Amino acid sequence: MKQKPSFPAKVEGLAPQRPQLASGSSQFPIGNKKNSLDIFATQASGVGLDSTKVRESMVQKLAEQGVQDEMLLRAFSSIDRHRFIDSALANQAYEDTSLPIGFGQTISKPNVIARMIELLRQGKNLMITGKLARVLEIGTGCGYQAAILSQVSKEVYSIERIHGLFEKAKENLPPIRFPNIQLILGDGMLGFAQGAPYSAIISAAGGEKIPKPWLDQLAVGGRLVAPVMNENGSQVLVVIDKLENGYKESFLEPVHFVPLRSGVA
Ligand code: SAH
């Protein structure tokens, strides 16, 4: 008999497995963490509790820039970006800009996140009721993109190598609000084999090559979207579809992502 997946959702067409957790492991967001979203809501000067208007204008801009996926646009409407960043930067939260999240890292621009997730969702249909089945995100950062992904996917596994950011994301993504996100502290260059195969893989950090474990852990019919170095040494987006008998690769526009680094810090 197959093992039950660790999520509420059943991933048809894939072979879900329960991630192997070390007993007593503190790597997963279990427990009664105080809901940090409430704290942010009251601290976020300049945006405050009523951020609906600025957020809607951000979503409208995304639509004007060509994002057509309605479920994705609804996700951007429903997630408060200001709650994922430092309260001193909250008044810039809905501008289309990347912002520092500490540890030398940045939260990606909304239109880049939208572009990448839209590309993922235009892949070859490993979807369940309009949602991506099982997604692996490399580079959780503050957790904003994971939150967006959680609205358009059945299950999200997100891996971060920097301990401080992993902790921040755990606070920003309380399991009670985001039950379909699994946070992992680890080296995303190795992927996360325990959750494989994935119908979609997305990276928020760019290396010279696409690590082999990502390709191995992608399901047949699945799609990967990531920044990578092209032959001229510039960073561009790459889309890779895993087919029955190989891979189809397309290199797209230039992008600027933080470097993909190995090991845990
Ligand atoms: N999606 C994030 C963006 C964070 S920036 C957000 O919404 O905030 C990219 C992140 O990738 C950084 O936090 C960086 O630490 C992380 N990263 C880089 N190399 C990594 C690796 N090998 N494994 C896991 N995370 C990595």
Residues whose N, C-alpha, C, O or C-beta is under 5 A from the ligand:
A	BS01	SAH	Q105 T106 I107 S108 I138 G139 T140 G141 C142 G143 Y144 Q145 I159 E160 R161 I162 L165 G186 D187 G188 M189 A204 A205 V258 P259 L260 R261 S262
